[in-house]
Structure formats: C-alpha cells, structure tokens
Amino acid sequence: MPETPNYKDFCREVYLQTYESTYPIELRDGVSAAAQQAARLSAQRKAIDRALVEGLLHFSPEVSEREIWEAIGITHKINVANLSDFNIAEQDQEPVINKSISAHQSWIKSSGHSFERYISNIDSADLQHNEVRFILQSDLTKMIKENRLANTAEDIAGLRSWGKDFDLYAIQAVHGETHVFGCIQSKTSIRDRVGRDVTFSRNAMEGLFWSAAVTLDGAFLNMPEFIHMVNGGGSYSSNGWHGMYAMSGIQESNGRIYKVDDSLNLFVAHAISTARQFISDRRMLNHEWNA
C-alpha cells in the first residue's frame, strides 16, 4: 500500500511544479527585467492558488487550512528569496528564512517602541508652560488604575476599552487635575495597519478627543488613497484624523497632512492649541476641528 505523502512535501511539490511549468508560459512578453518580474509574480500567484486547492482537497479536514497555508508560505518565501544564489544548501533554507522573518518582526516591534519613546520624551518650554505631556499607553493604564485622571467616567470607560488602539496619549494638568485630551498613533511607516487605525481614530474623534498620528516615513501619503483617508474625499466621506504628521517622505503639507521636522514643533503647537480648546469648550473637538 503506497505511503500517504506528508502534506508539507505535497504542497511544496505542487507549488514548485506549477511555478516551473507556468513561468516560461507567462514569459511571453520578452526577456526584459520588467517582463521577467511580471512573469514571476503571475507564476507565483498560480502556484499558490493551485497548491492551496490541491492541499485542501488531499488533506482537509485532517490537516487544518492554517497548516496547509503555512506550508505553502515557507515554500513561496524560499522561492522568492532564491537563497541558492548565496550558496545556502537547500536543507538550510527554511531555517534561514524563519530566522530572517523573526529578526524582521523583532525589528518592527523594537523600532516601533523606540519611536513611541521618542515622541513621549519630547520636552519643550511650551509643553512645560502649558503642562502638556505625551505619555505611553502603559503609563495611561497605570494612571487609570490609580484613579489619577480627572476625565469623566464616560471618558475613562472609552479610554479603557480602546486598549492598545493608540500608542500614546496627550495629557494636560490644570489646577492639579490631569486630563487626557488626545489619542496618538505613532508609526514608523504610515502604511502599517492604516485601514484599521483610521477606524480607531474616528472612535476617538466621536468621543471628542484630539486624534493625531505621527509617522517617521510618510511616503504613502503622496498617494490619493491615503490623502483621501486623512483629509476626506474619494471613497472617504470625511477626514480620518485631526492631523497626520510626517517627518519624511513628503515635500510639503497637504490639508491635514503636515510636514514636520525631527523637533515636531508643529505637532507640539497643535497639541497645545487643542488642550486649550478641550478646557474652554470641548464640544468643538469634533472631526471637523483644526488646531
């Protein structure tokens, strides 16, 4: 009786056979670099599709869809990386890929936390004079737990429910009482989970909080989709943030998209302006508010 094939080996063989047979067919527009890249992408998509279908047909439900997907994923990553060009033996390629992915994920997490600390450590005479600070999400959690905020019970419930939707918060001390008035998202790249983040931002604006985002790399803010997401327009009926502040990637400000330098002086000025509005008449801090 023939031995049942291992699902990992099966998915790998189907993927590679499909890719190798499809690539030459797709390469019908010449051998330019652009044509080769287009052929590779098309062949890879067809290889993924076929391996997934064949894998499910042969192994589901005994092997879960997630396991089959992961088996195809590692084969695809090895195929794209082409590690043989670096004289890495075939049996070593999967561990190398996994270590590289782990290192990349570690960098994303570490760099993101570092950028959050960079913003929270902004210290200027204007901030001190107005008793405004930017605090990390973990600091907010501690302040809520210790009942150190003067916000309303409704505010506190909202802040507590948002959990990690925001990376930092803007607070101000007035006559010894501390209020949260702003919710801040910090991103090394604005594309990271931006579709999810705009929903969180709108929740904050509906709660009459200042909602701002600061990004180290705002290159994607040159694209119409992202411009509309921030400012409103296109398929977006209204603005997604009170302000989006980009330290690089854009040449000039555009509506609610603001070009800032590493001092973040404009971001600081807008925070102070909003803090004053929060105290004087918070009702104005709807989505239309402009600092």
C-alpha positions in Angstrom: 0.0 0.0 0.0 1.6 3.3 -1.0 2.6 5.7 1.8 0.5 8.8 2.3 2.6 11.8 1.4 3.5 14.4 4.0 1.3 17.5 3.5 4.3 19.8 3.6 6.2 17.8 0.9 3.0 17.6 -1.1 2.3 21.4 -1.0 6.0 22.1 -1.8 6.0 19.8 -4.9 2.7 21.2 -6.2 3.9 24.8 -5.8 7.2 24.2 -7.4 5.9 22.1 -10.3 3.2 24.7 -11.0 5.7 27.6 -10.8 8.3 25.9 -13.0 5.8 24.9 -15.7 3.9 28.3 -15.6 6.8 30.7 -15.6 8.0 30.0 -19.2 4.4 30.4 -20.4 4.0 33.7 -18.6 7.3 35.0 -20.0 5.7 35.7 -23.4 6.4 39.5 -23.5 10.1 39.3 -23.9 13.1 38.9 -21.5 13.3 42.5 -20.2 13.6 42.9 -16.4 10.0 44.1 -16.2 8.7 41.2 -18.2 10.6 38.7 -16.1 9.3 40.2 -12.9 5.7 40.2 -14.2 6.1 36.6 -15.2 7.5 35.6 -11.8 4.6 37.3 -10.0 2.0 35.7 -12.2 3.6 32.2 -11.9 3.9 32.6 -8.1 0.2 33.5 -7.8 -0.9 30.5 -9.8 1.5 28.2 -7.8 0.0 29.5 -4.5 -3.6 29.0 -5.8 -3.1 25.5 -7.1 -1.1 24.4 -4.0 -3.8 25.7 -1.7 -6.6 24.0 -3.6 -4.8 20.7 -4.0 -3.6 20.7 -0.4 -7.1 21.2 0.9 -8.5 18.5 -1.4 -6.0 16.0 -0.3 -5.6 16.7 3.4 -8.6 18.6 4.8 -10.0 18.3 7.4 -7.3 16.1 9.0 -4.8 18.9 8.3 -6.1 22.4 9.0 -6.2 25.2 6.4 -3.7 27.2 8.6 -1.2 24.4 8.5 -1.5 24.0 4.7 -1.3 27.7 4.2 1.9 27.9 6.3 3.4 25.0 4.3 2.8 26.9 1.1 4.0 30.1 2.7 7.5 28.8 3.5 7.9 27.3 0.0 6.9 30.6 -1.5 9.3 32.6 0.7 12.2 30.3 -0.2 11.3 30.5 -3.9 11.2 34.3 -3.8 14.4 34.6 -1.7 16.4 32.4 -4.1 18.9 31.5 -1.4 20.8 29.1 -3.6 22.3 32.2 -5.2 24.1 32.7 -1.8 25.3 29.1 -1.7 22.9 28.2 1.1 22.1 24.5 0.9 18.5 23.5 0.3 18.1 21.8 3.7 19.2 25.0 5.4 17.0 27.4 3.6 13.8 27.1 5.7 15.7 27.8 9.0 17.4 30.8 7.4 14.1 32.1 6.1 12.4 31.6 9.5 15.3 33.3 11.3 15.2 36.2 8.9 11.4 36.7 9.4 11.9 36.5 13.2 14.6 39.2 13.0 12.5 41.4 10.8 9.5 41.1 13.1 11.7 41.9 16.1 13.0 45.0 14.3 9.5 46.2 13.5 8.4 45.8 17.1 11.6 47.3 18.6 11.7 50.2 16.2 8.0 51.0 16.8 8.5 51.1 20.5 11.6 53.3 20.1 9.6 55.8 18.0 6.9 55.9 20.7 9.5 56.7 23.3 11.0 59.4 21.1 7.6 61.2 21.0 6.9 60.7 24.7 10.3 62.2 25.5 9.6 65.5 23.7 10.3 68.2 26.2 10.0 71.9 25.3 9.4 75.1 27.1 6.0 75.4 25.5 4.9 72.0 26.7 6.2 72.7 30.2 4.5 76.1 30.4 1.2 74.6 29.4 1.7 71.4 31.5 1.2 69.2 28.5 2.8 65.8 28.1 2.8 62.8 25.8 2.6 59.5 27.7 2.8 55.9 26.6 -0.2 53.6 26.6 1.3 51.7 29.5 1.5 55.0 31.5 -2.2 55.7 30.8 -3.2 52.2 32.0 -1.3 52.9 35.3 -2.9 56.3 35.7 -6.4 54.9 35.2 -5.7 52.1 37.6 -4.5 54.6 40.2 -7.5 56.9 39.6 -5.2 59.8 38.7 -7.3 61.2 35.8 -10.0 63.9 36.1 -11.8 62.8 32.9 -15.4 61.9 33.1 -16.5 58.3 33.8 -17.6 58.1 30.2 -14.1 59.2 29.0 -12.4 56.7 31.3 -14.6 53.8 30.0 -13.8 54.7 26.4 -10.0 55.0 27.1 -10.1 51.7 28.9 -12.0 49.9 26.1 -9.6 51.2 23.4 -6.7 49.3 25.0 -3.8 49.3 22.5 -5.7 51.1 19.7 -3.4 54.1 20.4 0.3 54.2 21.2 0.4 57.4 23.1 -1.9 59.9 24.8 -1.8 63.7 25.3 -2.5 64.9 28.8 -2.6 68.3 30.5 -2.6 69.2 34.2 -4.9 72.1 35.1 -5.1 73.3 38.7 -3.6 70.0 39.8 -6.0 67.8 37.9 -4.8 65.8 34.9 -7.0 65.2 31.8 -6.4 63.1 28.7 -7.3 65.2 25.7 -5.6 63.5 22.8 -5.1 60.0 21.4 -2.0 59.5 19.3 -0.9 56.8 16.8 2.8 56.6 16.1 4.0 54.6 13.1 7.4 54.2 11.5 5.5 53.8 8.3 2.0 55.1 7.7 1.0 52.0 5.7 1.3 49.8 8.7 -2.3 48.7 9.5 -3.6 52.1 8.5 -7.0 50.8 7.4 -7.6 49.5 10.9 -6.1 52.6 12.6 -8.5 55.0 10.8 -11.4 53.3 12.5 -9.8 53.7 15.9 -9.1 57.4 15.1 -12.7 58.0 14.2 -13.8 56.4 17.5 -11.6 59.0 19.3 -13.0 61.9 17.4 -16.5 60.8 18.1 -15.6 60.8 21.7 -14.4 64.4 21.4 -10.7 63.6 21.8 -8.0 65.0 19.6 -6.9 62.3 17.2 -3.4 62.6 15.7 -0.9 60.3 14.0 2.8 60.8 13.7 4.9 58.8 11.2 8.6 58.6 10.5 8.1 57.7 6.9 5.1 59.3 5.2 5.9 58.3 1.6 2.5 56.7 1.1 0.8 60.0 1.9 1.7 61.0 -1.6 -0.9 58.5 -2.9 -4.5 59.7 -3.5 -6.0 56.8 -1.4 -4.1 57.9 1.7 -4.6 61.6 1.1 -8.3 61.0 1.0 -8.2 58.7 4.0 -6.6 61.6 6.0 -8.4 64.6 4.5 -11.6 63.1 3.3 -12.6 62.7 -0.4 -12.8 59.8 -2.8 -14.5 57.0 -1.1 -14.0 58.6 2.4 -16.8 60.9 3.4 -14.8 62.8 6.0 -11.3 63.1 7.4 -9.8 60.2 9.3 -7.6 62.2 11.7 -7.5 65.7 13.1 -3.9 65.7 11.9 -1.3 63.4 10.3 2.3 64.5 10.9 5.1 63.1 8.7 8.8 63.5 9.4 9.9 62.4 6.0 8.5 61.1 2.7 6.5 64.2 1.7 7.7 67.6 0.4 5.1 69.8 1.9 1.9 69.9 4.0 -1.4 69.0 2.3 -4.6 69.8 4.2 -4.5 67.7 7.5 -1.2 66.1 6.4 1.6 68.1 7.9 5.3 68.1 7.1 7.3 68.3 10.3 11.0 68.1 11.2 12.6 66.0 14.0 11.7 68.6 16.6 7.9 68.0 15.9 7.3 71.7 16.8 4.1 71.9 14.7 2.8 68.8 16.4 3.6 70.3 19.8 1.9 73.6 18.8 -1.2 71.8 17.7 -1.3 69.7 20.9 -1.2 72.9 23.0 -3.9 74.6 20.9 -6.1 71.5 21.3 -5.5 71.3 25.0 -6.8 74.9 25.4 -9.9 74.1 23.3 -10.5 70.9 25.4 -10.7 73.0 28.5 -12.6 76.0 27.1 -15.2 74.2 25.0 -14.7 70.6 24.3 -17.8 70.4 22.1 -15.8 71.9 19.3 -13.4 68.9 19.2 -15.5 67.0 16.7 -14.0 65.6 13.5 -14.0 69.0 11.8 -11.7 70.5 14.4 -8.5 72.1 13.1 -5.8 73.1 15.5 
